Amino acid sequence: MKQGIIYLICYALPVPVILLSLFIGSTGQADVGTALELAYKNAVASPLSSAEQESWVMIKNIICNVRLPRVLMTFLVGAALSVSGSVLQGIFRNPLVDSYVLGISSGAAFGAALAMTFTLIPVSVAAFAGGILAVVLAYLIARSGSGASIITIVLSGMVISGMFAAGLAIVQYISNPYKLQAIVQWTMGNLHAASWEELKRIYIPVILGLVIVFIYRWRLNILSLGDDAAKATGANPGPDKWILIGCATLLTAITVASVGIISFYGLFLPHIVRMMLGADNRKAIPASIFLGGTFLLVIDNFSRSLFAFEIPVGIFTMLLGGPFFIYLMRKNKLNWH
């Protein structure tokens, strides 16, 4: 594929996808044809009738207060998870790493489940605290006198992830049926509760994390060489590594706290970007932001329009993302090196 077409897909595709997503949904009252017709009549043509005026008010309400915040939130969540996966895979030099490697998703899920069951603190706060706690515990367990190696952090993260998953199962077991249903739906990953209020809670930390990773994207290339090679170039990998891990934790925890666990997304999307642009993070990180947000929007459009009821987007990331990743892996090299 030519480089120009690839850049067009990465950076120009989000605009039409975002606009099209505003007119996709289970309701047929805000389709693109009706909306454009009434908008034209209201702007330059004859005055609207009372029935048309009611329909126009309803369409504006659906688009501006229901679909627009969901579209923007979906884009931010997709960008955050994609960039988080890219950062973790680069730092740990492992193509199979995602947010689960440090137990971030499991810790956030456990914290949110506790908040749903006992209603002591807000769910988003509890989920974020659980994600941060998982990272801290993984580092403390892996730490030795000379520091913490990549391998020990990965292994301790897997242990912490399993422990938090067991804790989540215990919370589900002791919950009453109504709260259990909410916890199960939340762990599937769902964007149906997206609103302007929820968007206001996540856009600042998500954009902050994305900006920091964007600034440090060239340092991620050095960290991907390993600590010894990075030190040979004159860099001090320790601070840079933990700044980027902190940003990946922030991005994952804040999105899990808001929409639940969207499985597999942070694993396969960075590989798709590398297949298209290569392993240079100076190009891959900005592409992950735009392509990550766009691809999750496409998946969410399927999840809320294929059937009369909405399927959690976390299920679709497995059903659509898995086979798509396998196809690309069979047709191309992973382009990891």
C-alpha positions as a Markdown table, in Angstrom:
| # | Residue | x | y | z |
|---|---|---|---|---|
| 1 | Met | 0.0 | 0.0 | 0.0 |
| 2 | Lys | 1.4 | 3.4 | -1.0 |
| 3 | Gln | 2.5 | 5.7 | 1.8 |
| 4 | Gly | 0.1 | 8.5 | 0.8 |
| 5 | Ile | -2.9 | 6.2 | 1.0 |
| 6 | Ile | -1.9 | 5.0 | 4.4 |
| 7 | Tyr | -1.6 | 8.5 | 5.7 |
| 8 | Leu | -5.0 | 9.3 | 4.2 |
| 9 | Ile | -6.6 | 6.4 | 6.0 |
| 10 | Cys | -5.0 | 7.3 | 9.3 |
| 11 | Tyr | -5.6 | 11.0 | 9.4 |
| 12 | Ala | -8.4 | 11.8 | 7.0 |
| 13 | Leu | -10.7 | 8.8 | 7.7 |
| 14 | Pro | -11.7 | 10.0 | 11.2 |
| 15 | Val | -13.7 | 13.0 | 10.0 |
| 16 | Pro | -16.2 | 11.2 | 7.7 |
| 17 | Val | -16.5 | 8.3 | 10.2 |
| 18 | Ile | -17.3 | 10.7 | 13.1 |
| 19 | Leu | -19.9 | 12.5 | 10.9 |
| 20 | Leu | -21.5 | 9.3 | 9.7 |
| 21 | Ser | -21.6 | 7.9 | 13.3 |
| 22 | Leu | -23.9 | 10.8 | 14.3 |
| 23 | Phe | -26.6 | 9.3 | 12.1 |
| 24 | Ile | -26.3 | 5.7 | 13.1 |
| 25 | Gly | -28.3 | 4.1 | 15.8 |
| 26 | Ser | -31.2 | 1.8 | 16.7 |
| 27 | Thr | -33.7 | 4.6 | 16.2 |
| 28 | Gly | -34.8 | 5.5 | 12.7 |
| 29 | Gln | -35.9 | 9.0 | 13.7 |
| 30 | Ala | -32.5 | 10.7 | 13.2 |
| 31 | Asp | -31.3 | 9.2 | 9.9 |
| 32 | Val | -29.1 | 11.3 | 7.7 |
| 33 | Gly | -31.8 | 11.8 | 5.0 |
| 34 | Thr | -34.4 | 13.1 | 7.3 |
| 35 | Ala | -31.9 | 15.3 | 9.2 |
| 36 | Leu | -30.5 | 16.9 | 6.1 |
| 37 | Glu | -34.0 | 17.5 | 4.6 |
| 38 | Leu | -35.3 | 19.2 | 7.8 |
| 39 | Ala | -32.0 | 21.2 | 8.2 |
| 40 | Tyr | -32.3 | 22.5 | 4.7 |
| 41 | Lys | -35.9 | 23.5 | 5.1 |
| 42 | Asn | -35.2 | 25.1 | 8.4 |
| 43 | Ala | -32.3 | 27.1 | 7.1 |
| 44 | Val | -33.2 | 28.3 | 3.6 |
| 45 | Ala | -36.6 | 26.9 | 2.5 |
| 46 | Ser | -40.1 | 27.3 | 3.7 |
| 47 | Pro | -41.0 | 27.4 | 7.4 |
| 48 | Leu | -41.4 | 24.0 | 9.0 |
| 49 | Ser | -44.9 | 22.7 | 9.9 |
| 50 | Ser | -45.7 | 21.9 | 13.5 |
| 51 | Ala | -45.0 | 18.1 | 12.9 |
| 52 | Glu | -41.8 | 18.9 | 11.1 |
| 53 | Gln | -40.7 | 21.3 | 13.9 |
| 54 | Glu | -41.3 | 18.6 | 16.5 |
| 55 | Ser | -39.3 | 16.1 | 14.5 |
| 56 | Trp | -36.5 | 18.6 | 14.0 |
| 57 | Val | -36.3 | 19.3 | 17.7 |
| 58 | Met | -36.2 | 15.6 | 18.4 |
| 59 | Ile | -33.5 | 15.0 | 15.8 |
| 60 | Lys | -31.3 | 17.8 | 17.3 |
| 61 | Asn | -31.8 | 16.4 | 20.7 |
| 62 | Ile | -30.8 | 12.8 | 19.6 |
| 63 | Ile | -27.7 | 14.0 | 17.7 |
| 64 | Cys | -26.5 | 16.6 | 20.1 |
| 65 | Asn | -27.3 | 15.1 | 23.5 |
| 66 | Val | -27.2 | 11.3 | 22.8 |
| 67 | Arg | -25.0 | 10.5 | 19.8 |
| 68 | Leu | -22.4 | 13.3 | 19.8 |
| 69 | Pro | -21.1 | 12.7 | 23.3 |
| 70 | Arg | -21.1 | 9.0 | 22.7 |
| 71 | Val | -19.1 | 9.4 | 19.4 |
| 72 | Leu | -16.6 | 11.7 | 21.0 |
| 73 | Met | -16.2 | 9.5 | 24.0 |
| 74 | Thr | -15.8 | 6.4 | 21.9 |
| 75 | Phe | -13.1 | 8.1 | 19.9 |
| 76 | Leu | -11.2 | 9.1 | 23.0 |
| 77 | Val | -11.5 | 5.6 | 24.5 |
| 78 | Gly | -10.2 | 4.0 | 21.3 |
| 79 | Ala | -7.3 | 6.4 | 21.1 |
| 80 | Ala | -6.4 | 5.9 | 24.7 |
| 81 | Leu | -6.5 | 2.1 | 24.6 |
| 82 | Ser | -4.5 | 1.9 | 21.3 |
| 83 | Val | -1.8 | 4.3 | 22.5 |
| 84 | Ser | -1.6 | 2.5 | 25.9 |
| 85 | Gly | -1.0 | -0.8 | 24.1 |
| 86 | Ser | 1.6 | 0.7 | 21.9 |
| 87 | Val | 3.5 | 2.2 | 24.8 |
| 88 | Leu | 3.4 | -1.1 | 26.9 |
| 89 | Gln | 4.4 | -3.2 | 23.9 |
| 90 | Gly | 7.3 | -0.8 | 23.1 |
| 91 | Ile | 8.6 | -0.6 | 26.7 |
| 92 | Phe | 8.4 | -4.3 | 27.5 |
| 93 | Arg | 9.5 | -5.3 | 23.9 |
| 94 | Asn | 6.8 | -7.9 | 23.8 |
| 95 | Pro | 4.2 | -8.0 | 21.0 |
| 96 | Leu | 1.7 | -9.9 | 23.2 |
| 97 | Val | 1.6 | -7.2 | 25.9 |
| 98 | Asp | -1.4 | -5.0 | 26.6 |
| 99 | Ser | -2.9 | -3.4 | 29.7 |
| 100 | Tyr | -3.4 | -6.7 | 31.4 |
| 101 | Val | 0.4 | -7.2 | 31.7 |
| 102 | Leu | 0.5 | -4.9 | 34.8 |
| 103 | Gly | -3.0 | -5.9 | 36.0 |
| 104 | Ile | -4.4 | -2.5 | 35.1 |
| 105 | Ser | -7.7 | -3.7 | 33.7 |
| 106 | Ser | -8.2 | -6.3 | 36.3 |
| 107 | Gly | -7.4 | -3.9 | 39.1 |
| 108 | Ala | -9.8 | -1.3 | 37.7 |
| 109 | Ala | -12.5 | -3.8 | 37.3 |
| 110 | Phe | -12.1 | -5.0 | 40.9 |
| 111 | Gly | -12.3 | -1.4 | 42.2 |
| 112 | Ala | -15.4 | -0.6 | 40.1 |
| 113 | Ala | -17.1 | -3.8 | 41.2 |
| 114 | Leu | -16.5 | -3.0 | 44.9 |
| 115 | Ala | -17.9 | 0.5 | 44.4 |
| 116 | Met | -21.0 | -0.9 | 42.6 |
| 117 | Thr | -21.6 | -3.4 | 45.4 |
| 118 | Phe | -21.0 | -1.3 | 48.5 |
| 119 | Thr | -21.6 | 2.2 | 47.0 |
| 120 | Leu | -19.0 | 3.9 | 49.2 |
| 121 | Ile | -17.2 | 5.9 | 46.6 |
| 122 | Pro | -17.9 | 6.7 | 42.9 |
| 123 | Val | -17.3 | 3.9 | 40.5 |
| 124 | Ser | -14.9 | 5.9 | 38.3 |
| 125 | Val | -12.8 | 6.8 | 41.4 |
| 126 | Ala | -12.7 | 3.3 | 42.6 |
| 127 | Ala | -11.8 | 1.9 | 39.2 |
| 128 | Phe | -9.0 | 4.4 | 38.7 |
| 129 | Ala | -7.6 | 3.6 | 42.2 |
| 130 | Gly | -7.7 | -0.1 | 41.5 |
| 131 | Gly | -5.7 | 0.3 | 38.3 |
| 132 | Ile | -3.1 | 2.4 | 40.1 |
| 133 | Leu | -2.9 | 0.0 | 43.0 |
| 134 | Ala | -2.3 | -2.9 | 40.5 |
| 135 | Val | 0.7 | -1.1 | 39.0 |
| 136 | Val | 2.2 | -0.2 | 42.3 |
| 137 | Leu | 1.8 | -3.7 | 43.6 |
| 138 | Ala | 3.3 | -5.2 | 40.5 |
| 139 | Tyr | 6.4 | -2.9 | 40.8 |
| 140 | Leu | 6.8 | -3.5 | 44.5 |
| 141 | Ile | 6.7 | -7.3 | 44.1 |
| 142 | Ala | 9.1 | -7.2 | 41.2 |
| 143 | Arg | 11.5 | -4.8 | 42.9 |
| 144 | Ser | 14.8 | -6.1 | 44.2 |
| 145 | Gly | 18.0 | -4.5 | 45.5 |
| 146 | Ser | 19.1 | -3.5 | 42.0 |
| 147 | Gly | 15.7 | -2.4 | 40.8 |
| 148 | Ala | 13.0 | -4.2 | 38.8 |
| 149 | Ser | 13.7 | -6.0 | 35.6 |
| 150 | Ile | 11.2 | -6.1 | 32.6 |
| 151 | Ile | 10.7 | -9.9 | 33.1 |
| 152 | Thr | 9.9 | -9.7 | 36.8 |
| 153 | Ile | 7.5 | -6.8 | 36.2 |
| 154 | Val | 5.7 | -8.8 | 33.5 |
| 155 | Leu | 5.5 | -11.9 | 35.7 |
| 156 | Ser | 4.4 | -10.0 | 38.8 |
| 157 | Gly | 1.8 | -8.1 | 36.7 |
| 158 | Met | 0.3 | -11.4 | 35.6 |
| 159 | Val | 0.1 | -12.6 | 39.2 |
| 160 | Ile | -1.5 | -9.3 | 40.3 |
| 161 | Ser | -4.0 | -9.6 | 37.4 |
| 162 | Gly | -5.0 | -13.1 | 38.4 |
| 163 | Met | -5.4 | -12.0 | 42.1 |
| 164 | Phe | -7.6 | -9.0 | 41.1 |
| 165 | Ala | -9.6 | -11.3 | 38.8 |
| 166 | Ala | -10.2 | -13.7 | 41.7 |
| 167 | Gly | -11.3 | -10.7 | 43.8 |
| 168 | Leu | -13.7 | -9.6 | 41.1 |
| 169 | Ala | -15.2 | -13.1 | 41.1 |
| 170 | Ile | -15.7 | -13.0 | 44.9 |
| 171 | Val | -17.4 | -9.6 | 44.7 |
| 172 | Gln | -19.7 | -11.0 | 42.0 |
| 173 | Tyr | -20.5 | -14.0 | 44.1 |
| 174 | Ile | -21.6 | -11.9 | 47.2 |
| 175 | Ser | -23.5 | -9.3 | 45.2 |
| 176 | Asn | -27.2 | -9.3 | 45.0 |
| 177 | Pro | -28.7 | -10.2 | 41.6 |
| 178 | Tyr | -29.4 | -6.6 | 40.5 |
| 179 | Lys | -25.9 | -5.4 | 41.3 |
| 180 | Leu | -24.4 | -8.6 | 39.8 |
| 181 | Gln | -26.1 | -7.8 | 36.5 |
| 182 | Ala | -24.7 | -4.3 | 36.5 |
| 183 | Ile | -21.2 | -5.6 | 37.2 |
| 184 | Val | -21.4 | -8.3 | 34.5 |
| 185 | Gln | -22.5 | -5.7 | 31.9 |
| 186 | Trp | -19.8 | -3.3 | 32.9 |
| 187 | Thr | -17.1 | -5.9 | 32.6 |
| 188 | Met | -18.2 | -6.5 | 29.0 |
| 189 | Gly | -17.4 | -3.0 | 28.1 |
| 190 | Asn | -20.4 | -0.7 | 27.2 |
| 191 | Leu | -20.7 | 2.8 | 25.9 |
| 192 | His | -24.5 | 3.1 | 26.3 |
| 193 | Ala | -24.1 | 5.4 | 29.4 |
| 194 | Ala | -21.9 | 8.0 | 27.5 |
| 195 | Ser | -23.0 | 11.5 | 28.2 |
| 196 | Trp | -21.6 | 15.0 | 28.3 |
| 197 | Glu | -21.1 | 14.7 | 32.1 |
| 198 | Glu | -19.1 | 11.5 | 31.6 |
| 199 | Leu | -17.2 | 13.0 | 28.7 |
| 200 | Lys | -16.2 | 16.0 | 30.9 |
| 201 | Arg | -14.8 | 13.6 | 33.5 |
| 202 | Ile | -12.4 | 11.8 | 31.1 |
| 203 | Tyr | -11.4 | 14.1 | 28.3 |
| 204 | Ile | -8.8 | 16.1 | 30.3 |
| 205 | Pro | -6.8 | 13.1 | 31.7 |
| 206 | Val | -7.1 | 11.3 | 28.4 |
| 207 | Ile | -5.9 | 14.2 | 26.3 |
| 208 | Leu | -3.2 | 14.9 | 28.9 |
| 209 | Gly | -1.9 | 11.3 | 28.7 |
| 210 | Leu | -2.0 | 11.3 | 24.9 |
| 211 | Val | -0.1 | 14.6 | 24.7 |
| 212 | Ile | 2.7 | 13.4 | 27.0 |
| 213 | Val | 3.0 | 10.1 | 25.1 |
| 214 | Phe | 3.1 | 12.1 | 21.8 |
| 215 | Ile | 5.9 | 14.3 | 23.2 |
| 216 | Tyr | 7.9 | 11.2 | 24.4 |
| 217 | Arg | 7.2 | 9.1 | 21.2 |
| 218 | Trp | 10.8 | 9.4 | 20.0 |
| 219 | Arg | 12.1 | 8.3 | 23.4 |
| 220 | Leu | 9.9 | 5.2 | 23.1 |
| 221 | Asn | 12.1 | 4.2 | 20.2 |
| 222 | Ile | 15.1 | 4.3 | 22.4 |
| 223 | Leu | 13.4 | 2.4 | 25.2 |
| 224 | Ser | 12.4 | -0.3 | 22.8 |
| 225 | Leu | 16.1 | -1.1 | 22.3 |
| 226 | Gly | 16.4 | -2.2 | 25.9 |
| 227 | Asp | 18.0 | -0.6 | 29.0 |
| 228 | Asp | 21.6 | -1.4 | 28.0 |
| 229 | Ala | 21.3 | -0.1 | 24.5 |
| 230 | Ala | 19.4 | 3.0 | 25.7 |
| 231 | Lys | 22.2 | 3.7 | 28.2 |
| 232 | Ala | 24.8 | 3.3 | 25.4 |
| 233 | Thr | 23.1 | 6.1 | 23.5 |
| 234 | Gly | 23.5 | 8.4 | 26.6 |
| 235 | Ala | 19.9 | 8.2 | 27.7 |
| 236 | Asn | 18.6 | 7.5 | 31.2 |
| 237 | Pro | 15.8 | 5.0 | 30.6 |
| 238 | Gly | 14.5 | 4.9 | 34.1 |
| 239 | Pro | 12.6 | 8.2 | 34.4 |
| 240 | Asp | 11.3 | 8.0 | 30.8 |
| 241 | Lys | 10.1 | 4.4 | 31.3 |
| 242 | Trp | 8.1 | 5.2 | 34.3 |
| 243 | Ile | 6.6 | 8.4 | 32.8 |
| 244 | Leu | 5.4 | 6.4 | 29.9 |
| 245 | Ile | 4.1 | 3.5 | 32.0 |
| 246 | Gly | 2.3 | 6.1 | 34.2 |
| 247 | Cys | 0.6 | 7.6 | 31.1 |
| 248 | Ala | -0.4 | 4.1 | 29.9 |
| 249 | Thr | -1.8 | 3.4 | 33.3 |
| 250 | Leu | -3.7 | 6.6 | 33.4 |
| 251 | Leu | -5.1 | 6.1 | 29.9 |
| 252 | Thr | -6.2 | 2.5 | 30.6 |
| 253 | Ala | -7.6 | 3.1 | 34.1 |
| 254 | Ile | -9.6 | 6.2 | 33.2 |
| 255 | Thr | -11.2 | 4.5 | 30.2 |
| 256 | Val | -11.9 | 1.2 | 32.1 |
| 257 | Ala | -13.4 | 3.3 | 34.9 |
| 258 | Ser | -15.8 | 5.0 | 32.5 |
| 259 | Val | -16.8 | 2.3 | 30.0 |
| 260 | Gly | -15.7 | -1.0 | 31.5 |
| 261 | Ile | -13.3 | -3.5 | 30.0 |
| 262 | Ile | -12.9 | -3.4 | 26.2 |
| 263 | Ser | -11.0 | -6.6 | 25.7 |
| 264 | Phe | -8.3 | -7.2 | 23.1 |
| 265 | Tyr | -8.4 | -3.7 | 21.6 |
| 266 | Gly | -5.1 | -2.5 | 23.1 |
| 267 | Leu | -3.4 | -5.7 | 21.8 |
| 268 | Phe | -4.3 | -5.9 | 18.1 |
| 269 | Leu | -4.7 | -2.2 | 17.2 |
| 270 | Pro | -1.0 | -1.3 | 17.7 |
| 271 | His | 0.0 | -4.2 | 15.4 |
| 272 | Ile | -2.3 | -3.0 | 12.7 |
| 273 | Val | -0.7 | 0.4 | 12.9 |
| 274 | Arg | 2.8 | -1.1 | 12.7 |
| 275 | Met | 1.8 | -3.2 | 9.7 |
| 276 | Met | 0.8 | 0.0 | 7.9 |
| 277 | Leu | 3.5 | 2.4 | 9.0 |
| 278 | Gly | 6.3 | 0.3 | 10.6 |
| 279 | Ala | 7.7 | 0.2 | 14.1 |
| 280 | Asp | 8.9 | 3.8 | 14.2 |
| 281 | Asn | 6.9 | 5.3 | 17.2 |
| 282 | Arg | 7.3 | 8.8 | 15.8 |
| 283 | Lys | 4.8 | 7.8 | 13.2 |
| 284 | Ala | 3.0 | 4.9 | 15.0 |
| 285 | Ile | 1.9 | 6.9 | 18.1 |
| 286 | Pro | 0.0 | 9.7 | 16.2 |
| 287 | Ala | -1.4 | 7.1 | 13.9 |
| 288 | Ser | -2.6 | 5.0 | 16.9 |
| 289 | Ile | -4.4 | 8.0 | 18.2 |
| 290 | Phe | -6.5 | 8.6 | 15.1 |
| 291 | Leu | -6.8 | 5.1 | 13.8 |
| 292 | Gly | -7.5 | 3.7 | 17.3 |
| 293 | Gly | -10.4 | 6.2 | 17.8 |
| 294 | Thr | -11.8 | 5.6 | 14.3 |
| 295 | Phe | -11.7 | 1.8 | 14.4 |
| 296 | Leu | -13.5 | 1.7 | 17.8 |
| 297 | Leu | -16.1 | 4.1 | 16.4 |
| 298 | Val | -16.7 | 1.6 | 13.5 |
| 299 | Ile | -17.1 | -1.3 | 16.0 |
| 300 | Asp | -19.4 | 0.7 | 18.2 |
| 301 | Asn | -21.6 | 1.6 | 15.1 |
| 302 | Phe | -22.1 | -2.1 | 14.5 |
| 303 | Ser | -22.8 | -2.8 | 18.2 |
| 304 | Arg | -25.7 | -0.3 | 18.3 |
| 305 | Ser | -27.2 | -0.7 | 14.9 |
| 306 | Leu | -27.1 | -4.4 | 13.8 |
| 307 | Phe | -30.0 | -5.4 | 16.2 |
| 308 | Ala | -32.9 | -3.7 | 18.0 |
| 309 | Phe | -30.9 | -4.2 | 21.2 |
| 310 | Glu | -27.4 | -3.0 | 21.9 |
| 311 | Ile | -24.5 | -5.5 | 22.1 |
| 312 | Pro | -21.6 | -4.5 | 24.5 |
| 313 | Val | -18.8 | -3.1 | 22.4 |
| 314 | Gly | -16.3 | -5.3 | 24.3 |
| 315 | Ile | -17.9 | -8.4 | 22.7 |
| 316 | Phe | -17.6 | -6.8 | 19.2 |
| 317 | Thr | -13.9 | -6.0 | 19.8 |
| 318 | Met | -13.4 | -9.8 | 20.1 |
| 319 | Leu | -15.7 | -10.9 | 17.3 |
| 320 | Leu | -14.5 | -8.3 | 14.8 |
| 321 | Gly | -11.0 | -7.5 | 15.9 |
| 322 | Gly | -9.8 | -11.0 | 16.4 |
| 323 | Pro | -10.5 | -12.4 | 12.9 |
| 324 | Phe | -9.3 | -9.1 | 11.4 |
| 325 | Phe | -6.1 | -9.3 | 13.2 |
| 326 | Ile | -5.6 | -12.9 | 12.2 |
| 327 | Tyr | -6.2 | -12.0 | 8.5 |
| 328 | Leu | -3.7 | -9.2 | 8.6 |
| 329 | Met | -1.2 | -11.4 | 10.4 |
| 330 | Arg | -1.5 | -14.1 | 7.7 |
| 331 | Lys | -1.2 | -11.6 | 4.9 |
| 332 | Asn | 1.6 | -9.5 | 6.3 |
| 333 | Lys | 4.4 | -9.6 | 8.7 |
| 334 | Leu | 3.8 | -8.2 | 12.1 |
| 335 | Asn | 6.6 | -5.6 | 11.4 |
| 336 | Trp | 7.8 | -5.7 | 14.9 |
| 337 | His | 11.5 | -5.2 | 14.3 |
